[in-house]
Structure formats: C-alpha cells, structure tokens
Amino acid sequence: MGRTARDPTVFAAALIHEIGDPVAFIERGYSPLRQDAPMIRIQLPDRDRVALEVEFRATAARKLRDRLQVVLMAARGRRPGEIAADLGVSTRTVPRWLNAYLDRGLDGLRPRKAKGAAPKVPATLAGEVRRWVIGGPAACGLDRANWTYEELARHLYQTHGIEVSRSAMLRFCRKLGVRVYRPTYQFLRADPTKQAKARQELAGLKKS
C-alpha cells in the first residue's frame, strides 16, 4: 500500500539554504488533522558555534541574546515549539531567526538600529524662531513679558500649525544658540541700623 504526503509517518526534507551548505535542513511532519511546526535541525561547525557562544556572553542586548539562543538550541536538536516555550517567544519567531542566521550569519541576528526621528521643528524656521526669542513676546504681538519654551511651542502651533513639545522646542533653541529670558529678582539686604536694633531686641527677649 502506497503512502501519501498526508500520511503522518511520511517526512518531507527540504533545504532552507544553498545546496552544498552543511549547516541546516528541515524535516517537516504532517498530521491528518493539522500541519505540525517544522523540525529544523542546524549543524554548526565548531568555529561558528564558538563565535555564537562568545557573542552571547559578551552582549547585554536581550533581543540579540534570545536570537543567539534560538540558533544554539536548534543546533542541539531542540524543536521550535520547545525553543519558543523556553524563551517565551512566538513559534513563528524561531524559524524566522534561524533563516535570518542562515541567510546573513551573525549580522542577520543583530537588531537593526532605528532611524533617528526627523526634527519636529523645520530647520527653515530657524531664523524666525531666533527673532521670536530675541525680540520677546511683545514683538510678536503677545501680551506677556517673557517667553517660556511651552509658550514658544504654542506660538509655533498658532502661527504654522506645527505641534511640538516643550523639550523639542528647548533642543531646537539650544541648536540656534538662543534661550528664553527668565525674570530676575534682586534680593536687597536690610538696613544695617535696623538689623542691629532687631538683634538687640531679640537678645532682650532671650534674657527675659
């Protein structure tokens, strides 16, 4: 009696890397009720295994450590479901990082650096914002004596429809080399004669 691809005792083997590469292959088992997760076995040369272990011990990045463990555990014969359970990741994550390693090596496991966010205050407004700060709120038709970074951000929104945070406006002003003025207070010493009289009165109260 012939066996079909749906027979649970039949396994299909498929390369997931270039032919001739000795590092990995897939054995996939099928169930009449559902398709099981693929069994991915990786055979690592000693130099590659050592390199992964060295990287694992050296890095403090949690994501990279998990990805390195995925490859190392698969090389020891652990199934994807077991690896996912041990590391607390999705079962889809395991084959994704195995294939990433097969395609690009260790670099395929490294988290990509996120691109820096574009400045929220356009550089084209640098001259205008500088004039606002130097001229003060009154020069902009506002009834207040001094700027705050919150008020600068609010004025930017009212004039250009650009919404930014206080910290973003502060950073932008620092790049321009300007800063808002704050009210200053002058503390004057009391009259020396009055101070001496107060000390005498205090001494008299202590004696009494």
Contacts in CASP RR format, 6 or more apart in sequence:
PFRMAT RR
TARGET T0000
AUTHOR 0000-0000-0000
METHOD contacts of the structure
MODEL  1
MGRTARDPTVFAAALIHEIGDPVAFIERGYSPLRQDAPMIRIQLPDRDRV
ALEVEFRATAARKLRDRLQVVLMAARGRRPGEIAADLGVSTRTVPRWLNA
YLDRGLDGLRPRKAKGAAPKVPATLAGEVRRWVIGGPAACGLDRANWTYE
ELARHLYQTHGIEVSRSAMLRFCRKLGVRVYRPTYQFLRADPTKQAKARQ
ELAGLKKS
3 9 0 8 1.000
3 10 0 8 1.000
4 10 0 8 1.000
5 12 0 8 1.000
5 30 0 8 1.000
6 30 0 8 1.000
6 32 0 8 1.000
7 30 0 8 1.000
8 29 0 8 1.000
8 30 0 8 1.000
8 31 0 8 1.000
8 32 0 8 1.000
10 29 0 8 1.000
10 30 0 8 1.000
11 27 0 8 1.000
11 28 0 8 1.000
11 29 0 8 1.000
12 27 0 8 1.000
12 28 0 8 1.000
12 29 0 8 1.000
12 30 0 8 1.000
13 25 0 8 1.000
13 26 0 8 1.000
13 27 0 8 1.000
13 28 0 8 1.000
14 25 0 8 1.000
14 26 0 8 1.000
14 28 0 8 1.000
15 21 0 8 1.000
15 24 0 8 1.000
15 25 0 8 1.000
15 26 0 8 1.000
16 24 0 8 1.000
16 25 0 8 1.000
16 26 0 8 1.000
16 40 0 8 1.000
16 98 0 8 1.000
16 99 0 8 1.000
16 102 0 8 1.000
17 23 0 8 1.000
17 24 0 8 1.000
17 102 0 8 1.000
17 103 0 8 1.000
21 102 0 8 1.000
22 43 0 8 1.000
22 45 0 8 1.000
23 42 0 8 1.000
23 43 0 8 1.000
23 44 0 8 1.000
23 45 0 8 1.000
23 48 0 8 1.000
23 102 0 8 1.000
24 40 0 8 1.000
24 41 0 8 1.000
24 42 0 8 1.000
24 43 0 8 1.000
24 98 0 8 1.000
24 102 0 8 1.000
25 41 0 8 1.000
26 38 0 8 1.000
26 39 0 8 1.000
26 40 0 8 1.000
26 41 0 8 1.000
27 38 0 8 1.000
27 39 0 8 1.000
27 41 0 8 1.000
28 35 0 8 1.000
28 36 0 8 1.000
28 38 0 8 1.000
28 39 0 8 1.000
29 35 0 8 1.000
29 36 0 8 1.000
29 38 0 8 1.000
29 39 0 8 1.000
30 36 0 8 1.000
37 79 0 8 1.000
37 80 0 8 1.000
37 81 0 8 1.000
37 91 0 8 1.000
38 80 0 8 1.000
38 95 0 8 1.000
39 79 0 8 1.000
39 80 0 8 1.000
40 74 0 8 1.000
40 80 0 8 1.000
40 94 0 8 1.000
40 95 0 8 1.000
40 98 0 8 1.000
41 74 0 8 1.000
41 77 0 8 1.000
42 71 0 8 1.000
42 74 0 8 1.000
42 75 0 8 1.000
42 98 0 8 1.000
42 102 0 8 1.000
43 75 0 8 1.000
44 52 0 8 1.000
44 71 0 8 1.000
44 72 0 8 1.000
44 75 0 8 1.000
49 72 0 8 1.000
49 75 0 8 1.000
51 106 0 8 1.000
52 68 0 8 1.000
52 71 0 8 1.000
52 72 0 8 1.000
52 106 0 8 1.000
53 72 0 8 1.000
55 64 0 8 1.000
55 68 0 8 1.000
55 106 0 8 1.000
56 65 0 8 1.000
56 68 0 8 1.000
56 69 0 8 1.000
56 72 0 8 1.000
59 65 0 8 1.000
59 68 0 8 1.000
61 111 0 8 1.000
63 111 0 8 1.000
64 109 0 8 1.000
64 110 0 8 1.000
64 111 0 8 1.000
66 87 0 8 1.000
66 89 0 8 1.000
67 97 0 8 1.000
67 100 0 8 1.000
67 101 0 8 1.000
67 109 0 8 1.000
68 109 0 8 1.000
69 83 0 8 1.000
69 87 0 8 1.000
70 83 0 8 1.000
70 87 0 8 1.000
70 89 0 8 1.000
70 93 0 8 1.000
70 94 0 8 1.000
70 97 0 8 1.000
70 98 0 8 1.000
71 97 0 8 1.000
71 98 0 8 1.000
71 101 0 8 1.000
71 109 0 8 1.000
73 82 0 8 1.000
73 83 0 8 1.000
73 86 0 8 1.000
74 80 0 8 1.000
74 83 0 8 1.000
74 94 0 8 1.000
74 98 0 8 1.000
78 86 0 8 1.000
80 91 0 8 1.000
80 94 0 8 1.000
80 95 0 8 1.000
81 91 0 8 1.000
81 94 0 8 1.000
83 89 0 8 1.000
83 94 0 8 1.000
84 90 0 8 1.000
84 91 0 8 1.000
84 93 0 8 1.000
84 94 0 8 1.000
97 109 0 8 1.000
100 108 0 8 1.000
100 109 0 8 1.000
101 108 0 8 1.000
101 109 0 8 1.000
119 168 0 8 1.000
119 172 0 8 1.000
120 162 0 8 1.000
120 163 0 8 1.000
120 164 0 8 1.000
120 165 0 8 1.000
120 168 0 8 1.000
121 129 0 8 1.000
121 156 0 8 1.000
121 162 0 8 1.000
121 164 0 8 1.000
121 168 0 8 1.000
121 169 0 8 1.000
121 172 0 8 1.000
122 162 0 8 1.000
125 156 0 8 1.000
125 160 0 8 1.000
126 172 0 8 1.000
126 176 0 8 1.000
127 176 0 8 1.000
129 152 0 8 1.000
129 156 0 8 1.000
129 172 0 8 1.000
129 173 0 8 1.000
129 176 0 8 1.000
129 178 0 8 1.000
130 176 0 8 1.000
130 178 0 8 1.000
131 139 0 8 1.000
132 139 0 8 1.000
132 140 0 8 1.000
132 147 0 8 1.000
132 152 0 8 1.000
132 155 0 8 1.000
133 147 0 8 1.000
133 152 0 8 1.000
133 173 0 8 1.000
133 176 0 8 1.000
133 178 0 8 1.000
133 179 0 8 1.000
133 180 0 8 1.000
134 178 0 8 1.000
136 146 0 8 1.000
136 147 0 8 1.000
136 181 0 8 1.000
137 143 0 8 1.000
137 144 0 8 1.000
137 145 0 8 1.000
137 146 0 8 1.000
137 147 0 8 1.000
137 151 0 8 1.000
137 155 0 8 1.000
138 144 0 8 1.000
138 145 0 8 1.000
140 155 0 8 1.000
142 151 0 8 1.000
142 155 0 8 1.000
144 151 0 8 1.000
145 183 0 8 1.000
146 180 0 8 1.000
146 181 0 8 1.000
146 182 0 8 1.000
146 183 0 8 1.000
147 180 0 8 1.000
147 181 0 8 1.000
148 166 0 8 1.000
148 180 0 8 1.000
149 166 0 8 1.000
149 167 0 8 1.000
149 169 0 8 1.000
149 170 0 8 1.000
149 173 0 8 1.000
149 180 0 8 1.000
150 166 0 8 1.000
150 169 0 8 1.000
152 169 0 8 1.000
152 173 0 8 1.000
152 180 0 8 1.000
153 163 0 8 1.000
153 164 0 8 1.000
153 165 0 8 1.000
153 166 0 8 1.000
153 168 0 8 1.000
153 169 0 8 1.000
156 162 0 8 1.000
156 164 0 8 1.000
156 169 0 8 1.000
157 163 0 8 1.000
157 164 0 8 1.000
164 172 0 8 1.000
173 179 0 8 1.000
173 180 0 8 1.000
END
